C-alpha cells in the first residue's frame, strides 16, 4: 500500500511539473530570394522553398513560421505570386516581413501592394497590411515585427524611421507584462562586419532594448550567415542563413515554466533542407 501511495505521489508531482512546463517553437525562414529557374542565381530557389514547406508541414512541434524578408530576389509581381502560391500550403500559422529585395528596389512593387498580396494569400493569419505588426505567439509571448527597409532609396542598409520607433515603443508599452521576441530583416548586432549591409543609426533600437528587459531575442537575416550572440542584457541576437544560399531554416525553441516566467531557456537549431 505504501508503495502504491508513493507511486501516486511521484506521478502527481511529475504531472504537475510537466503541466507547468511550456515550450514554444518558431520556424524562421529568411532570404528565400524566389526568382526564375533560368537565372543561375535563383535557379534552385523554388525547389528549396517547396522542400522547406514540406519539411515544416511534416513536423508536429512547430507553433508558428516567420519569414524575415528578401522573400523574392527582384521586386516583381510574378515572383511574388510564385512565393505566395508556395507558402499558402503551410499547415502552420505564418507571418511575412519585408526585406530590401522585396519592394521598391529602384523600381518594383510598392510596399502596400506587396503586403496586400501577402494578406490575400494568408487571410487567416496575416491580420495587417502594415509593414510593422505584432502577433501573439501565446498568452505569455508577443512577437514584434519591425520594418527596416528604405523603400524610396535603393540601398542594402536598414533603417528604423521615426514612425517605426514610435510604434515600437507604443507596442512594447502595451505588452510590458509579456516576454517579447523581435523579428526584423536587418540585424542589430551583425554576424560579421559588412559595412554595406549594416543597420544605420542602430543606437535608438539598442537604447530601447536597454530599457525593456522583457525582450528576450531578436531574429534576423540579410547577411546570409548563421550566428547566435548574447548581449550584456542577456538578449539573444540570432542571424539565420539564406534558405537559397545554404538550404537551411532555423528552429527557435523557447522553454519556460508557467508560474516562473522570469526563467526562459532559448535553444536554436538549423535544419537542412533536402531538395
N, C-alpha and C positions, 0 to 999 in steps of 0.2 A: 504493500500500500504506500509506504514511504517513497519507494522507487517511482511508483506511478505519479505521486504528488510532485516529486522532484522533476520528472519529465514534463509535467504540465507547466510548472513554474518556468523552466528553461524555455519551453516553446512559447510561453506568453511573452517573456522578455525579448526573445528573438523576433517574434512577430511585431512587437511594439517598436523595436529598433528599425526593422525593415519598413514599417509603415511611416516612420518619421524621416527616413532617408529618401531624398528626391534627387533625380538625375535628369538633366536636360541635354539633348544632343542636337547640335545645329550643323548642317552641312553647308559649307561655304564654297562656292564656285566663283572663279574670277578670271578675267581676261580670256574669255572664250574666243573672241575675235572671229565670229562667224563670217565667212566670206566664200567666194566661188571656189569650186573644186578644180577649176582650170588655172587658178592662181597658185603658184608654188608655195607662197607663204601660208595660205589658208586652206590648202587642199584637203587636209585631214580634220578641219575644224568641225564640220557637220558630223562626221563619224565619231569623233571624240565626245561631242555633246550628247549624241544619241546613246553612246556607251555609258556615259556618266549618269544619265537619267535612268537607264536600265539598272545600273548598279545601286542607285539610291532607292528606286522602287522595290528592289529585291531585299532591302533591309527593313526590319521592323523596329529599329531602335532610333530612328531619326524623327525629330519633332517638327522641324521647320528647315527650309532651304533658303539661303540668301545668295543672290548674285551680286557681287560687288563691283560691277562696271566693266567697260570695254567688252560688252556682250557681242557687239559686231565690230568688224575691223574698219569698215568705212561707212560713214553715215548715209545710208540709203534705204529706201522703203523695202526693196526686195530682200536684202539680208535681214532686216528687222522682222519681216514676215516669216522668214525661214527660222530665225531664233524663236519667235513666238509659237510657231507650229510644232516645234520640238518640245519646248518646256511645258506646253499645255498638257502633255502626257504625264507630268509628275503626279504621283498619288499622295504627295505631302503638300502642306501649305508652303507657298514660296513668295519671295519678295525680290524686286529688281531695282538696283541702283544704277545711276548713270556713271560712265567713265568719260575720259577725254576723247575717246574714239567714237562715242555713240551719237552725239547730237551737236550740230553746228560746228563741225570740224572744217573750218573755212566755208564750206557750204554743206548742205545736207538737211537732215530732219530737225525742225525746231524741237526744243526740249518738251514743250507742251504736247506736241503731236506724238512724240516718242512715248511719253508716259500714258497718253490716251490709248495707244496701241497695246501697251502692256496691260492696262486695265481691262480693255475689251477682251483680251485673251484670258485674263486671270480675274474674272468677275468676283469669284468667291473670296479671294484673299487680298487683292490689291485695292485697298479701300480709299486710296487717294491718288490724284494725278499730280500732286505737288512733288517737287524734287526732294524736299526734306520731309520725312514722315517717321512715325513711330508705330510700333505694334507690340502687343502683349505676347511675350514668349510663354509665360504663365502668370499666375497672380502675384508672384514674387519678383519676377524679372521682366524688365521693359527693354526693348531694343530701340535704339535711336539711329536713324539712317541719315547721314549728312551728305549734302551735295557740295563737292568742292570743285566742280567743273567751271570753266570760264567760257561760256558758250559764244560770246561775241569776239573772243580773242583766240586765234589759233595758237595753242600752247599746250605743252605736256606738263606744265605746272598746275598744281592745285591751289585753290584759294577760297577761304570761307569769308564771304562778304558780310556786310553789316546785318542784313536781314537774316541770314543763316545763323549768325552768332546770337542774335536776339531771340530767334525761335528756339535755338538750342538751350539757352538759359531758361526760357519760359517752360520748356518741356521738362527739363531737369527739376525745376521747382514743383511741377505737378506730380512728379514721381519720386519725391525725396525719401519716401519710405520703402522704395524698391531698390534692388540692385540693377545697375544699368550696364548693358552691353552696347557698344557702338560699332556700326558698320560704315565704312567710308572707302572710297576708291584710293585715295592718296594717304599713305601712312603718315602719322605724326612723327614717329621715330622710324626712319627708313632702314631697311635691312642692310644697305650699303650706300656709300656716297656716290650719287649720280646727280650732279647739280641741275641737269636739265629736267629732272623728274620731280624735284623736291616740292614740298608744300611751302608756298610763300607765306610769310608772316605767321608762323605756327605758334607764336607766343600767346596769342589770345586763347586758343584751344588748350594749350598747356596750362595756362592760368586757371581755366575753368576746371580742369582735372585736379589741380592742386586744391581747389575749394569745394570739390564734390567727391568725398571719399566713398560714395556708394557706387562709383564707376569701377567696374572690375576688369573690363577688357576692351580693346579696340582691334577690330579685324579689318584688314585692307588687302589690296592687291597692287596693281600698277607697275611694280618693279619686276614682276615675273620671277621673284625669288622667294623661297620659303625661309622663314626665320621666326623665332619667338624670343622676345626680350621682355624683361620685367623692370619697370622703372622704380624710382625710390619710394613711390607711394604704393607699390605692390600691384600696379595696373599692368596687365599683360598686353603687349603690343605684338599682334600676330600678323605676319605677312604671309600670304599664300601664293604659291606659284601659279603661273598661267596654265589653264587647262589645255590650251592649244600647244604651248611650248613644252610642257612637262607631262601632259596626260595624267594630271593628278587633281583631286579636290581634297578639301580638308574637313575633318570632323572635329568640332569643338564640343567638349563634354564638360558640363558644369555640375558638380556634385555638392549637395548641401543637405543639412538636416532641417526639417520643417520648423522645429522650435529653436533653432540656433542659426539664424540667417547671417550671423556675422562670420561664420566659418565656411568659406567656399573653397572648393578644390577644383582647379581647372586643368584639364588634360587635352591634348590635341594629337591627332594623327593624320598623316597624309595617306590617301587611298589611291592606289594606282588604277588607272582605267584601261581595260583591255578592249581594243577596238579593231 
